[in-house]
């Protein structure tokens, strides 16, 4: 066993061994426990969020595997339609190869498959590096033949059941990618914009008197997108708005287009926004579309797929980009007429209307939420187009046939599954988010205008008739379409979320009723982020309920986001992204800067990113190994809260690994199983036979039982933070710091039965807590367990297949725990005095005891030898009530006083000089910090957290100064 822990060597060895030995595969016996991995994008790499969730899933998997469950952790990747197609198109451009359009569909897809082979291998290796014990023999991919067959099957069945239809509706449209995208792929960020106020003239000579007593022949509407006014089909006002009630039912003349459009009343309108009059463009706004449906307004699309103006508008605007068209619309409205504002509309000889001067009433600055595509960065357009939809809102079938429609067939059962408790959200509050979406759901657009993905199994004849089937042969047979009739398959592919909503079923063999499906469905828990509750979690519940008449998982554990140390979301644009493997393997400062500033969309931010990186990681990031990173994630996994990740925290847990390694070597050396100098294995002393267990032995065994009970409870509640805290406290503080120390007097004594009892306890407790720790820190525990297990009587091949420890209440010893707590309090009291008085740890000191109770006196007598050895005491004497104590430093243990006489123990003059020097430095620092806090510039300009930290530092310095003053007075009195 090496003198120091080398994570890289240990990780590489055990990753290969576990997988080669089939340790990750289900055992086939015991109660089933399964987790379906949320499939990462095949184009991506493992990010901090993945690493965090994989830590949680692997801890659950390893725990249940050790607890005797038949455990399956199903791995796989998602084809990620838009993301993958974008990456491949960019790669083609960088390589100077033909574009997607030049290649054609089939040759382009060949290029995508080439890229998939490379990219999938990258992310699978990263998953292996993290120690994720997934069953690689079952690895799935959403474009695999079997999975693709399942995707087609569930579309066809839903269509046959009247729950899928094709229709013309508004969708989020990306004009750069030229495809519909889901709400999840829309980034809504506040940006600076304008609010244009336009005058729309009333038609047919109508006028009205406004609040200021002016007679007007126009109303003013406000818009943030002037170019869409070319497609207006109404103006809306609130039905209770006294300013405009009398105008409802009248019409206005739409400028530039010379169309009469009605004024309608609708509760949607906010009278306080703008002028209280809203232009309605049903083909270019989701709210306007809904209002248009209520009032049966026509839909006029004015944009092409590339977001330029189409031919359904007046000729001057045709073909213009939307940005250019916006400027021209505004300019033309400003220049429409030279009449006065209140003049009525008249006709020229040519019959064209003449408008009031200046139809642009005003333009004001306005902050607004701009929808952008998260992949392209382009401003999205609500776009009217033919798409495929899943019916989620009707109570009857969409096609009019008998049977329940989308609401009763798909939506309501998904709500019932959570309301009934068959699915549990952890934390519980996330079910509110789930219910809110399902109770306000819209039909689901499942088609995408891409080439990479599952092509929609629908065929069209020359007349536009559509036929749905599993393949063309089935379509022709089912619908009697002759072979001579040409059919063309739909060019669109499915939304990736539609392909993955059957993930828990399809990865187990659905639609076939396989043994795996029968055994591992429903899965035990889904571990995922809150951001896809709508788009994936709810939809898997819908499809599981519909096709399997059962929930897809029993628990949904919602993790927080992994943020940077200041709480900011990690993003490439901010330059605060961390690669988990950079934390595992370490990275230099220059390499980290290069990684964060290469390929930025806005290179101008590079200096700012470099400056922040130098500030946060001045020495780069030291390698910590997988175990330390995993333990960091577990320690930070507080339910319902985001994770603020700091690499320095992981470096701290690397020290925990070193502590474990060194303590294990100490144990092996003390039982004779390891040569202290060479690290080579030797013949251990026998641990068999009669033993005597000391108070310390009984104490650590008792504490171990409580740890085992806590671990089981924390796994059940998904409290990985509490689990990590319990393990850390026991291993570092109780076992390594206290128990190993408490065994030293026994090991150096002459009682052979007590020695054997200590050695046996050292080994057996170590072996047990290695198993307790294994689900979180698999590598170091396996490496050490291999050395310790034979000494503890274990003959298994690997720790990961050993039983997870179960508490034995009969071994809890409250008396031993109380004794050791008293011992710890006594030794800490002596250590406190040594620290305050600057007495060297190895210098023996006399101790006097005052106010000792009968129980204290009994313990002193019983533990005198141990206390004297461990606390380095020269002597220990209990004072009677009549005894007068000399001038002493004091520590309290309950009501008992621990006294260390000062006379002759320290150099009075030297100690006073030392204290004076410390006080002078502390007073100077305190003065500077108080001055800083009294500065208005600092108090008003610094963040609240920084100010609070400074105040805490001042309070601590004052407390330290008071302690030094007390010590100075005590020494002076000697």
N, C-alpha and C positions, 0 to 999 in steps of 0.2 A: 504494500500500500504506500503510494507516494507520500512524501512529507507535505506536499501542498496539493490542493484540489485543482485539477486541470479540466475545466468544463468541456473544452473542444474535444479532447481525447475520449472522455467518458460518453459524451453525447453521440459521437460518430459510431462508437462501438455498439451501444445499446439500441440505437435506432435500427441498425441492420439486423441485430440478433433478434429482437422482438418480432420484427416483420417476417424474417426468414423462418422463425419457429412457429408462425401462425398464431401468435398470442393475441392478435387483434380480432380474430374471427370469433363468432358466437360459439359458445360451448355446446349448445344444443340441449342443455339441461338447466333446470331452475326456471323461475318465473321470468317471462320475457321483459326486457328493458331495452328500448330503442330510442335513438336520436337521429333525426334526419338533418344533415348539415345544411344550413342555408347556402346554396351553391354560389361560390364567388364567381365573378366574371372570368371567363377563360382568357380574356385579354389582359387581365389585371395582374397585380402582384399583391402579396400579403401586406395589408396595412395594419396600423395599430388597432383599429376596430376589430379586424379579423383576429389578430393575435389575442386580444382581450376575450372575445367570444369563444375562441378555440380553447383558451385556458379553462373557461367555465365548463364547456362541453366535455373536454377531456377529463376534468376533475370528476364530473358526474359519471362519466363512462367508467373510469378506472375504479371509482368507489363502488358502483353497482356490480361491476365485474368481480371485485374482491368480495363483495357481500353475497355472492352466490347466484346472481341473476344471469340469465342467458342474454348477454349484452351485445347489441348491434349498434355501431355508430356508422351510419351510411354516408359515404363521401360522394362528391361529384362536383361538377362545374356547370355553369350556365353559358349558353352560346352568346348572350348579350348582343342582341341584334344590332342596335345603333352603334354601340361602342366599338364592336369588332369591325363593322363595315367601315367606320371612320378611320380606325387604325390602319386597316389594310389599304384604303384609298390613299392615306397620307404616305404610307410606305412606298406605294407605287409611284407617287409623285416624286418623293425624295430619290428613288432609284432611277428616275427617268424612264420608267416603263409606261406602256399604254394605260390610259385611264380606264375606269370602270365601264364607261359608255363605249369606249373603243374596243375593249375586250369582249363585251357581251356577257350575258348572264352566266352561262356555263363555265367559261374560262375564268371569269372573275371569282366564281365560287370555288374553283380549283385553287386559286390563290389564297382564298380565305382558309381552306382546309390545310394548306401548307403552313400558314401562320398559326393555326390552332395547334398543330403538332408541337411547334416550338414553345408557344406561350403556355399551353397546358402543362408541359413538363416543368416549366419554371415554377408555377404556383404549387404544383404537387410536391416538389422538392422543398419548398418553403414550409408547407404544412408538415412534412416529415421532420424538418428541423425543429419545429416547435414541440415535437414529441406527441403529436395528435395520434391517438391509437385508433384510427379509423380502419375499417375492414377494406383494405385496398383491393381485395379480390372482387368486391362488388362496386367498384368505382363507376359512377354513372356520368353521362353527358347528355344534355338536353337535345342534342342532335343525333344521338345514337339511333340506329334503326329501330330497336325495340321501343325506345322512349318516343321517337317520332310517330310510331304507329299508335301509341297511346294518346298523343296529342290530337292526331286526326280523329281517332275514335271518339274522344270526348266532345269534339266539335260536331261531328256527325250526329251523335246521339242527342246533343242539346238542340241541334237544328231540327232533327226529326220530331222532337218533343215540343216544337214551336217556341223555343226559348232563345233562338238566334235569328236575327233578321238583317237584311241589308237595307240601308236607308240614307237619305241625304240629310245630314245634320251638321251642326257646328262642332269643330274639333280644334284642339291646340295644334297649330300648323307651324312647322319650322321651315321658313322659306329658303334656308341654306341647305338643309338636308332634304327638303321637299318631301316631308312625311308628317303624318299625324304623330303626336307624342302624348304620353300620359301626363296626368297632373303631377306625378312624382318627378318628372323630368323638367318641370317648370320652376325656375328660380325667380321669386318675386322679391325685388330689392327696390328700395326707395331711391329715386333719382330726381334731379332737377329738370323741370320741364316748363311748359307754358299751358295756360288755359285761355283758349280763344273764345271770345264772345261775338257771335254773328247775329245780324239782324235778318230774320226771315219775314218777308212781307206777307201781310194777310191778303188772301185772294178775294176777288170779286168786290173790291172797294171797301171792305170792312175796316172799321176803326174801333178804338176804345180809348177810354180816359184812364191814365195810370194814376198812381197814388199821389203824384205831384200835380195833378190836374191837367197834364198834357194830353192832347189828343194824338194818338199814334196809330199808324197803319202797319205796324210790324211788332213782332215779339223777338226777344233776344234769347238765344240758346247758347249754352257753353259746352265746349268740347276740348278734349286733349288730342284728338286725331282729326284734324280738318279734312284730310283727304277722304275719309269715309263718308263725309256728307254727300258725296256723289251717289251713295246708295241709301240715303235716308228714305224711309217710307211713312214716317209720321213724326209729330212732335207731341210729347206727353207732358201733362201737368198733374199735380195732385188733385184729386176730386174735391178736397175741402179748401183748396187755395182760392181765397176770395178774389185775388188779382185776376185769375184767369177762368173762373168757373163759367162765365158767360160765353167764353170762346170755345168751350168743348163742343165738338161737332162741326165747327167751322174748319176752313182749310187755309193753308199757307202755300205760297208759291216758292218751291225749292229753287234757290238761286243756282245759276250755272246750268241746271238741268231743265228748267222751265216745266217742272211737273208739279201739279197740285197734290199736296199730301195732307191728311187729316190731323186735327188736334184731338188727342184722346186723353181720357182721365184714367190714372192708374195709381194705386197705393205705393207702387215701387218708387215713385218720384219723391225725392227729398226736397221739400219746398225751400229749405235753408241752403241748399247747394247751388252755387251760381245764381242764376236768375229765377230758379224754380221751374224753368222750361228745359226739357231735355230732348235732344234730337235722338230719334230712334232708327238704328241701322240693324235690323234683325239678322242680316247675313254676316255681321262683323263684330258682334258683341254678345256674350253669353246671356247677360241680363236682358238686353234688347231682344234677343231671340225668344226668350220666355215670354216677354211682354207681347211680342209680335204674334206668338201662338195664341195668347189670350184674346187678342183683338183681330185675329185673322188678317194680319198684315202681309203683304207680299215680301219676298226675300230677293234682294237684288245684290248679287255678288259683283264687286267692282275690282277684284284683285285676281291676278294669275297665281300659279303655284310658286313663282319666284318673287311674289309681292310687288309686282309692277301693276299698273292700271290696265285692265282688260278692255275689250272692245264694246262693252255694254254701257259705255259712258259717252258724253260728248267728245267729238273728235280731238279737240286740243289736248286732252289728257291721256289719250291712249298711248300705251307703251312706256309711259314715264315710270321711273322707280318711285316707290311710295314717298320717299323723302323729297324727291324733286317735285312730285305732284303736290305735296303739302305746301311747299313754297308758292307754287303757281296758283293753287286754290286761294290762298290768302291774298296774294297780289291781285288776282282777278276780282275777288270780292271787294277789295278796297277801291277798285277802279270802275265799278259797274255803272255809276250814274253821277250826273252833276246836278240833280234835283235836290231840293231841301229835304231834310230828314222826315218832315211830316207830310210831304206832298203825296197825293194818292198815286197809285200805280196807273200809268196810262199806256197806250199802245202807239207805236210809231207807224209810219206808212207801211213798213214791212210786217207789221203785226207782232213785233217783238216787244215784250214788256219793258218798261223803263222803271228802274228801282230807285229808292231813296239813296241819297249820297252816302257813301262810306258804309257798306254792309258789314265791315269789321268794326264792331262797337268799341272793343278794347281788347288788349292782350296783357295778361298779368302773369307773373312768375308763379309757378305751382309745383309743389312736390307731389310725386305720384309713384305708385308701385308699377314698375315696368316688368312684364313677363319676358324672361329670356330662357332660351334652351340651355340646359345645363351642359350639353355637349358642344354645341356650336357657338354659344354666346349670342346668337342672333335674337333680335326682338321678335317675339312670336305674334302670330295673327290668329284670331278666331276665324276659321275658314270653313265655308260651306262646301261639303264634298260628300260623295258616296262612300260609306264605310260599313263594315260589319259590326253589329252590336249584339251583346248578350242582354236579353230582356231581364231586368231586375226590379221593375217597378209596377208591372201590371198584375192584377189578381186573376186575370184570365189569359189563356194562351194568346201569343201575338198573332198567330195565324187563324184564330177564330175557332179552332177545333176544341172539342171537349177536353177538360183537364185544367189543373191549376197552372196559373201563369208564373212569371218570374218572382213576384213578391212572395207568393205562397209556396212555390216550389224551391226557390233558392235563398231568398233574402230572409224570410221569417225563420226557417229552421236554423240559420246561422245565428240569429239573435237568441233563439230559444236555447241553443247549445251553451251559451255563456250564462244566460239568466238562470238556467236550471242547475248550474254548477258542474255540468259535465266537462266544461273547460274552465280552468282557473287561471286568472292573470296574476302574475307576481312581478311587481307590486299590484295590489288589487285596483288601484285608482285608474290603471290604463284601460280597464274595461269601459270606462266612461267615454274615452276616445273611440273605442271600437263601436259602442252603441251609437254615438253621435253620427258617425259616418253612415252606418247601416240604416239609421232612421231617416237620413236625408240623402239617400243614395240616388244616383242617376244610372241610366242604362250605360253599359260599359263598351266603349269603342275598342275592339280587339284587332283591328287590321292596321298594318303599317306598310308604307310605300317603300319597302326595302327589298333587297335580293337575298340577304343572309337571314335565314330563319326557316320556320316551317311554312311552306307555301300553302295557302288556303285551298282546301279540296273542293273547289267550286269551278264549274265549267260553263261557258257561254256559247250559244249558237249565234249565227249571223243576225238573228232577229233580236238578240239581247236577252233571250230566255236563259235563266240561270238554273243549273242542276247541281245538287250537292251529293257527294258520295265519297266513299273511301278511296276510290281511284276511278279512272275514266271508264274502265270496263264495267264497274258496278253501276256507274251513271247510265251508260248506254243500255245495260240489261234492265235496270230498274225503271227507267223512263221511256224505254222503247225507242231510243235514238239510234237510227241506222248508222252503220259504219261509214256510209257515204256522206253523212252530214258532218261538216267540220265543227269541231269543238275546240275552244281555246281556254286553257286554265287561267284562273285569276292570277294576276301578277303579284298581288300583295302577299305579305307574310303575316303571321300572328304576332301580336304584341308579346314581348318576352314574358310578361306577367301571366298571360293566358297560357303560355307553354309551361310555366312553372307552377300553376295553381294545382296541378295534380302530382307534384313532386313526391309527397308522402306515399302516394299509391303507386305511381308509375315506376318508381325506383324499386318497388317490391314485386313488380311483374304485372300489375294491372294493365289491361283489362282481363288478363287471365287470372283465375282464382288460384294463385300459386300457394305453395306451403309457406313461403316467406310472407306473403300478404296476410294469410290467415294467422300467422304467429306474431308478427311484429307490427301489425296495424290494429288499432291506432298506436302511434308512437307515444312515448312517455312524456316528452317535453320538447318544446321548440324554444331555442335560445336565439333571440333576435333583437333588433333595435326598434325603438318606438316609431321611427320614421317610416316603417313599412307595415304598420298595423293595418292601414287601409288597403294597401296595394297588393299585399301578399298574404298576410295572416288571415284576414277576413275572407279572402277569395279561396284559400285552401279549405277553410271551414265550409264555405258554400259547396264546393265540389265534393269534399269528403262526405258531407251530409247527403248530397244529391245522389252520388254514385254508389257509396258504400253504406248509406243510412247510419253512419257513425262519424264521430268527430275524428279529425286527423291526428290530434294530439290531446293529451289530458291537461298539461300545464303549458303556459306560455310565460317564459321568464324574459322580461324586458330589461335589457341592459341600457346603461347610459352611454352617451357619446364619449370618446376619448378626446380630451382637449389638451391644449398646451398648459404650462404651469400657471399662466395668467387667466386661464379659463376660456381662451379663444378657441373657436373651432379650427381644427387643423385643415389647411388648404394650401395648394401649391402657390396660389397667388399671394398668400401671406408669407410664404416661405417658412412656415413653422411645422411642416410635416416631418415626422420621424419614421424611418423604416425600422420595424421591430428587430430585424437582423443586424442593423447597425448598432443597436443597443446590446444585442447578444454578443456580437463579434468585436465591437468597438470601432470607432472611426476617428480619424484625425480632424482637427478643426478645419484645415484647408479642404479636405475631401468633403466634409459636411457642407461647407460654404458652396463648393462647386456643385454639389448635388442639388442644393436648394435654389441656386440661381441660374441653372442651365435650363434652357427651353422655356423661359417665362413668356407668357402672352404679352406682358408689359415689361420689357427689359429695364425700363427706367426705375423699377422698384428694387432692382438688384442691390444697390448700395445700402438701402434701408434694411433689406433682409440680411445682408452680410453683417451690418452693424449689430443687429439684434442677435444673430447667431454667435458673434464674438462675445457679446455680453452674457448670453445664457450659458454658453459652453466654451469658456476661454481655453480649456485644454482639450477640446474635443470631447468624445464620450469613451470612457473606459469600458473594455469588454466585461460583461457581467455573467454571460452564460444564460442558457434557456431557463434553468431553474429559478434563478434570481428574478428574471423578468416575469415569469409566471407567478411567483409569490407576490411580486409587486402588484400585478393586476388583481390577484385575489384579495390582497390587503386593502385595495382601493375600491372594491366592488360593493359599495354601499347601495342597498336597494333603492331604486328611484332617483339616484343622483348620477350626474356625469362624472367622469374620471378626469381629474387634473393630473396629467402624467408629467413627471419630472425624472429625467434619467438619473439624477443624483439619488433619488429614492431607491432606484434599482441597484445603484452602487452600494447603498447601505445593506440591501438584502444579499448582495454578493458576500459581504462580511458575515452574514448569517450562515451562508454556505460554508465559509471557512471555519466558522465556529463549530458547525456540525462535524466537519471533517476532522478537526483537531480533537474534539471530544471523543470521537469514535476511535481515533488512533490511541488516545489515552487509555480508553477501556481495553482495547486489544493488547496494548503493552502490559497493562496491569493484570491481565489474565494469562500473560505469557504467550499470546498468539501472534505477537508481532515484535520483531527486533527494533528497538528504538533508533538504532543508528542506521541500519541498512534498509529498514522497511520491509524486509523479507518475512514471510510467514514462518512461525516456529510452532513447536508442539505446546499447546495450551495446557495449563494445569487442569485437573479434573474438577468439574463443578458438580459431580454426582455425590451423593451421600448426605449425611445429617448436617444441618446448618443451624446457626443461630441468626435470627434477623434482628438487626439493631433498630432503634427508634427511627433512624434515618431511612433504613430499608423499608420499614412499614409505612413511613410517611410518603415516600416516592411512589410506592405501589398503590397507596390510597389515592394520591393525586392523579395517578394514571387512570384509575377507574373513572374519576370525574371527567377527565379529558376525553375519554372514550365516549362517555354519554353526551358530552357537549358536541363532539364531532358529528355524531349521528343526528342530533337535533339541528345543527347548523346546515347539514346537507339537506335535510328534509325541508328546511325553511329557505333554502337558497341564500343563506347568509355567509357568503364566502369571506367577507371582511371579518366577521366574528370568528369563523373557523381559523383564518390565518392568525388572528390575534391570540386565540387560545393556544394554538400550536407554538407560536413564537414565545409566548409567556412560559409555557411549560418547558420547552426545549432549552431556550437560552437561559432563562432565570432560574427555574426550579431544578432542572436536571444538570445543565452544564455549570452554572454558577454556584448552586447550593449543594446539590446532592454529591457531585464529584468532590467538592470540598469536604463535605461531612464524612465521606468514606476514608479520607486520608488518615485520621487517627486510628481507625480500625485496621487499615492495610499496614500500618506501621507498628501495630500492636502484636501481641503474642497469642491471642485467642484464635486458633485455627478454624474453629466452627464459625466464628464471627467473620473471619476473612473470607471463607467460602460463601457465606451468606451474602457478603457485600459483592463479591465477584459475580455470583449468580444473578443477583439483583441488577448489577450494572449491565450485564449482557442482556438479560431478558427484557428489562424495561427499554433498553436501547432498541432491541429488535422490534418491540411493539410500536414504539413511537416512529420508527422508520416506516412501518406499514401505515400508520395514521397519516403521516406526511406525504406518502407516495403519490396520491392523486394530484397533488399540487406540484410537487417537486420530484418528478419520476426518475431523473437520471442519477442524481447524487444518492438517492435512497436505494436504488437498485445496486449501485456500485458498492456501497457500504454493506448493504444487506448480504451480499454474496460472501463477505468476510465474516459477518456476525452470525448469520443463520445457523451454520453447523454447530457453533458453540451453544446456541439456544435450543438445539435439538430439532431444527427445521431441516427437512430434506427436499423441499421443493426446488424447482429449476429456476423460478423467477419470482420476485416479490409481487409482481402484478397479478399473479394467479394464486397468491396466498389469501387466506381469509382476512377481511377487514376486522380489526379488533372490536370486541363487544364488551361493554362494562360488566363487571361482576360486583354487584352491590355488597356481597359478603366480604369483599376484600377492602372495603372502605374502613379506615381506622381513624376516627375523629380524635381519639386521645393522642395518637402519634402526630397527627397534624397540629394539634394544639401545642404539643411539646416542641416541635420543630419551629413553629411560628415564634414561640418564646425564645428559642435558641437564636433564631435569625434576628429578632429584636435586640437581644443582648449583644451579639457581634456587631450589628449595625451601630449600636450606641457607642461601643468602643472605637469603631472606625470613624464615627463622627467626631469624637474627641481628638483622635489622632490627626484628622484632617484640619480641624479648627486650630489646633495647637502646633501644627507642622511637625508632629512626631513621626519619625520614620516608621514604616509598616513593620519592619523586622525588629525594632527595638522593644524588648520586653517591658511591660508597664505593670505597676501594682494597681489593683482595683479594689475599691471599698464599696460595699453595698449598704444602702440606707433605705429604711421604710420597706423592707422585704416582708411580704406576706408569708404565711406558712407554706403555701404552694410554691412561692418563689424560692424559699429556703430549701424545700424538698428538691426542686429542680436543680438548684445550684449544687447540692450535694450529689445528685445523680449524674449530672453532666459536667462536674468540675474538670475532669481530665480532658474531655472533649473541648470545653470552652477554653481552657488554658492553652491547649495545643492550637486551636483554630484562631483565637484572638491574640496570640502571642503575649500571654499574661505572665508577669513575674510572680504574682500571687493574687489570691482572691480571698477577701475576708468580709463576713457579714457583720455590720456594726449593730450593737444593741441600742436601745432607746437612750441609754445613759452615755453612750460614746459620743464624743465631740469630733466632728469631721474636720480635717485640716483644709486649708485653702485648696480647692480642687476644681477641675473642669467637670461638668455634669452633663449626663444624658438621662432621659427618662424612658422607662419601660413600664407603661401603665403608671401606677403610683410609686413604683420602686425607682430609686435613684442609683445610677451607676456613676461612681466618683473615681477620678484619676488624680491623685495628689500631684501638684505641680512642683513643689519644692524639690530641688535637686534633679528634676527630670529634664529641664530645659535650661538653656543659657539665657538668663533674663535680659541682659543687655542686647544680645544678638536678636532675640525674639522681638523686643520692642523696636529695634532698628528695622527689622523686616516688616513689622506691622506699619510703622510710620511710612515706609517707602510705598507699601501697597495703598495706604490711605491717600497719600499725596497724588498718586496716579489716578485713583478712583475719583477723588474730588475734582481733579482737572477734567477728566472725561465727563463727569456729571455736569460741571459748569458749562461745557461746550454744548452738551445735549439739551440742557435747559434753555440756553440762549437760542438754540435752533427752534425749539418749541414756542418760544416767545416771539419769533419772527412772523409778522403778518404774511410776508411773501411765502414762507414755507407752509403755514397753516392753511392759507387760502389757495395755494397752487398745487400742493402735493395730494396724491390720491388718499382717500380715507384710510385704506389699509396700511399705507406707509406711515401716516400720522399715528395710528393706533400702535404700530410696532415701535415707533420712537417713544411713545408714552410708556409702553410696557418696559422698554429698556431703562428709562429713567427711574421707574418704580423699583426695578430690580437692583439698580445701582444704589439707590437709597437704602434698600434693605441690606445689601452687602456692606455698605458703609457703617450702618448701625451695628452689625455683627462684629466688624473689625474694632469698633470703638469699645464694645463690651469686652472683647478679648484683651484689648490694650489695658483696660481698667483692671481686669483680672490679673494680668501679668505684673502690672505695676504694684499691686497689693502684696506680691510674694515677698 
